[in-house]
Every structure is written in structure tokens, then in C-alpha cells.
Amino acid sequence: MFKEVKKHKSGARTGLLNTRAAPVKTPFFMPVATRGAVKGLEPPEVADTGAEVLLSNTYHMHLAPGEKQVKNLGGLHDFCRWPGPILTDSGGFQVFSLSNIRKITEEGVVFKDPASGRETLITPEKSIQIQLDLSTDIIMAFDDVTGLDPNKDKVREAEAVARTHRWLLRCIAEFKKQTKNMPKAKRPLLFGIQQGGLDKKLRQKSLEFVQSTEVDGIAVGGLSVGEPLKEMHAMLEFLSPLYDPSRPHYLMGVGEPINMHFAIEHGIDMFDCVLPTRNGRHGSVWINGDKKLNLNNSGHTSDKGPIDKKCDCHTCQQGYSRAYLRHLFKMADPLAGKLASIHNLRYLQRICEGYR
Amino acid sequence: MFKEVKKHKSGARTGLLNTRAAPVKTPFFMPVATRGAVKGLEPPEVADTGAEVLLSNTYHMHLAPGEKQVKNLGGLHDFCRWPGPILTDSGGFQVFSLSNIRKITEEGVVFKDPASGRETLITPEKSIQIQLDLSTDIIMAFDDVTGLDPNKDKVREAEAVARTHRWLLRCIAEFKKQTKNMPKAKRPLLFGIQQGGLDKKLRQKSLEFVQSTEVDGIAVGGLSVGEPLKEMHAMLEFLSPLYDPSRPHYLMGVGEPINMHFAIEHGIDMFDCVLPTRNGRHGSVWINGDKKLNLNNSGHTSDKGPIDKKCDCHTCQQGYSRAYLRHLFKMADPLAGKLASIHNLRYLQRICEGYR
């Protein structure tokens, strides 16, 4: 499934991940298409930034249009017109991000839509079934993400880790059951997720547990959820010698350039994050040197130059000036968010390409 | 400037309009980029629908970013990255559409922004100056558009026509003064606008007046402002033998397929309208036979097919299904409005191409 190609003295490594849709060189960054589209962008425009793998979300696609609908329409690739590999997050992150509307039991998680009152139960088995219906190429196990400060709630974190492990075993069992008749080359990959918040012992224990199973890839979950940068980096440093080198290492939800550099140099191969597109839609773009620029600033009103003279993205290459982009943001034209998203996505892809 | 190439027995004619940016075959339809962008679309995407001339708006560009700003940034073509011909409406239409916030005097029109209280005076001279600063290729004269039922307010309509004529002479004088040092090949075109509401005598008088001046093109203004279809068609029929065949005939603000067919077969060469893009953003698309389809309808939930199997637009050719588009509209993804806009723009371009 995965082959480490070269280990660099910086700590970074390059590799090749074989998915049933296509092989992909690591390290790579996945743009986020939560509901089946990277907001405002067409698939060829996403691919044009250098992206090869798209991320979508199990929970949101389950709500609309529903996995059965997507399956009847030929699967997520056909539905979204993205022929390349797709990874779906399992819905586990929503246990954290939608914590005000969910209830955790051993069976799974019940989400309650505040508007309609409709309740949705996601179990580990259900998450796997949905992802198989979506025909995703990289399936994520369903986990219990706390995002808590472990010093304040050690018990909850330890419980969450233990539950994540029990759920992982249920995910693996369900995955095996559902895919037993698939030829190996047609089978999606299944990744396990380690948790443990900012508790090193828990993290190590969790990583060892996940790596003791047959999962195809190792994901680090529950970081970049509000903790100080230093603490996240310390944890990545701590984990770095502990990863199984024969499997890909995916740091979930990370996409700040500074963190991507740090993570890649500490053994991480895969990333996803809403930042490049969400920030882009709000006018915030990265420029040379990982600096941030706000395109809404009136200082750009007369600026003929592109976002970044050194940038090879479509937005900069087509000659859209900072002045024009600022005008589009002021007019709330959706073109503004699209062009800034493209720039930011390309920025992160260049970081990955630099290591590859 | 303009050459009639062929007159068809349907009443339609084909021709060639020479603008300083490029020659354009008639009949043609201009997508509307009110504030310097066709909402959500990049210029190459607009051009890909078959559009060759873009329409922008003098009043709105004056408000933001301002014509001096655009001039300093190299003009509208550079600013918007649209190398082809650009026509700007004069602001006259806003005399009608913003009638609740404007005051007409002989000098011009004062618009008062309800939010800021800021007052903006547009005179015929000012409108020409703004359009020259924007570096538009086809300048429209500043007119007094009533949109009134002439049976209810004959006096106001007659006054508006007389004022439109006086303002046209002021526009021509200002245009000559400002362009006298320009070599002829570098000079933009100036179009006059005839008015008269639904009063045939007034319309005829107005057309004769506009055609008695040296303007490069004849525009029919103040139609498609809420009057019954039959009355608009009757007026187009009435005017059809009266146009000067040596100049192009531009029907302002019209873009319903049925009206375009009728107008082209009654001597019209040019169109613009917000309908294809505005309707598109709301999920309304034209399909074969000038029928309308609402992509928001739940009936499309399982529909694998494109908007229109016979359509050659980007949206239909890329294989985006009605089901996917419906999903995007439900999720309020800006991609939805963009893809539907492209389909509608292409629909109207095909009508024009059919006659060419």
C-alpha cells in the first residue's frame, strides 16, 4: 500500500501511497470538500493547484444528499466529478466540533440537528458503511475526539482514547465484513486514528495500539484544536520516532504552513485543512515567507501587483491584481473567495512539492 | 464602424461591428459585469460561453472602485482581465431602477446612497467622462429612463424623451471635446438611446432624433421594464422598418430567449441582460425549447443527467448532474450559481450563433 521512497536528513521522507483510484506521492495536502465540493471551485481547478487527493466528510454527506443517494448516482467520484482518490473523514471530528449537539454512548454518537430536531446515530459500523457507500478510497475509522485540555479532564481523555480503540476494532471488523468479497486491488484503504490530547503517555499508548492493528495508515487526530503551537509541536516531536515507517502518517486538520513544515520534518506524510479555503474566502492569503496578507485592506486599493510576484498559482499568473481582488471582496463577489482559495491551496501544495 | 453583411428573410440580419478592441460579429449578447465581474465567473469562463463583448455599469463603477482608480490601474480591460470589447451603460438605467433615491434636474441626476447619505451627481458630461476614464469601447449616452405606463403619465414620458434628446446632444458635445485628439482608430464608439415608453409616436420621434445625430449606434432603451410581452413585441415590430440600417441596433436589457428571437427577427443586433446570470444564481436554467427548469426542485435529487443533454456548455459537457447541481444549490455553494450562469449564458450565445 505504502512505500517509503527516501528519508531526508531534515527528518522529512518521501513515499508512494497506492490507492485504488491512483498512486499518490507523499507528502501531500488534501483540499477539503466537506459537502462534495471545495467551495466555489470546480474539480479541474482544484487539481490545477497540484492537489491529487480530495477530502470529504462522512457525517455531512450522510445528512445531504445521503450516502444511498450518492451510491445510486455512481459514488462520490462520479457525483463530484473528481476522478482522483478521495478520503473521507469518519464523522469523528464532529464529535468534537458539534459537541453542543451530540451525545456519546458506547454504541456511538447521536447528533441532534438543532433546527429540525432530527437525531442521527453514527456508530463505528455505520461510519464504515456510509464511507463504503460513498465509494471513498481512504476510509477513516470513527473516533472520539475530545479537544480537551488533559490537565483539566484527564479522565475524559483517557476514556476517549479507550473508546477510540474499542471503536477502531469495531471499524476493522465491519470493514473486513463488508469488503471480504472485494478483490484486493479494488478495496479502499482503512486508516486508524490515534488520540490522547496533549498527554504523551496516552498518545504513545494510543499510537502503539493503532499500530498493533492491520490498518493501512496511521492518523494523528485531535491536534490543532486550539492548543498552543508549542504544545502541538512538542507532541509531533515526541511521536516522530514512534511511527511505523511502513505505513503512511496523516496529521488531521493541519494546514498552517509553519505547522506543515514542522510536521513533514517530523515524519508526517499527509494533511488536510479548511484553512486555505476558509481563510481565502475571508480574504486572508499567504505570501512568500508564510506571511499573511488581508486582501480586504484598503492599502491594496491601488496595488496593480498580484498577491505574490513569486507565486505560480492561477490567480497570480492570470494577472488579477490585489486592487481587483480587494474590489471583488468589497463587492462580495464569490469570484473573490474562489481566486484567494486557489492561491492558498497552491501555496500549501508548493510546500509539499518542495519536499517531494 | 458597422457593416450589414446579410439580410435574412426572417427579418434578421448579420453584420460586423468594429470596435477599437476587436471586430465583433452581430447579432451578439453581452454578459453583465455590473461591478467589473460577471458574478463568480472568470473572464476566460465568460469568453468560453461564446461572449465577445462585456457590459459594465458607469454608475456602479463610479461608486466603487471609482473611475480614477480604474484609470490609474490601466483601465477596465486591465483591471478585470477582459481583453475584448467592453460596453458601459451610462447610468441612465439607474434613473429608473434607483428611482426611489434619485432626483432629476435639467443638469443631471442626483443619487443619494440611503446608507451613507452621500450624494452623487451624474450629468451627461460626467457620464461620458467616467466612461472615458474606464476606457470602455462602446460608450452609452446618458438618458432619462422612466419605465412608466405612458397612458398614466404621458406628460412625464414626453418630458423624459425631450430631456433624453437634450442630454444626448450634451453627451455628443462632451464626447467630441474629450476625444478630439484621439486618432480615429483609438476612439471608442458612442451610442445614442431612444426612449418613449410604449407610445409609438414618441418612440418614432425619438428614434428619428437619435438617428439624426452622428452617434455610432442606436439603442432602444426603456423596454423590458415590466410591460406586457405583447406590448414590447408590438413596439419592436413598429420600430423595425424605421432603423437606420447603416448603424447597429442595440436592445437594452433584453435576454429572455423568446424576446431575443423576436428582436433579432425585427432588426436588433445587440443585447445585454442580467437574467442568464441572476436566474442562474437562483437555480433557474433554460433548456431546449426555451423552457425553464428550477434546479432547486427535489425532483432532480436522483437525476444523473446534465441540465440539458443537447447543450454544449461547459457545465453540461463536464458531466455535472442535475442531482449534483441541486445538491450544490441546497448547500448554497457558490459553484452552483457559477455553473448555472455558464449554462444560461451559453444558451443565449447559441441563439445569436444560430443567426450568425
Interface residues (C-beta under 8 A of the other chain):
Chain A: R35 G36 A37 K39 G40 L41 E42 P44 A64 P65 Q69 N72 L73 G74 F79 C80 R81 T301 S302 K304 Q318 G319 Y320 S321 A323 Y324 H327 L328 K330 M331 D333 P334 L335 G337 K338 L339
Chain B: R35 G36 A37 K39 G40 L41 E42 P44 A64 P65 Q69 N72 L73 G74 F79 C80 R81 T301 S302 K304 Q318 G319 Y320 S321 A323 Y324 H327 L328 K330 M331 D333 P334 L335 G337 K338 L339
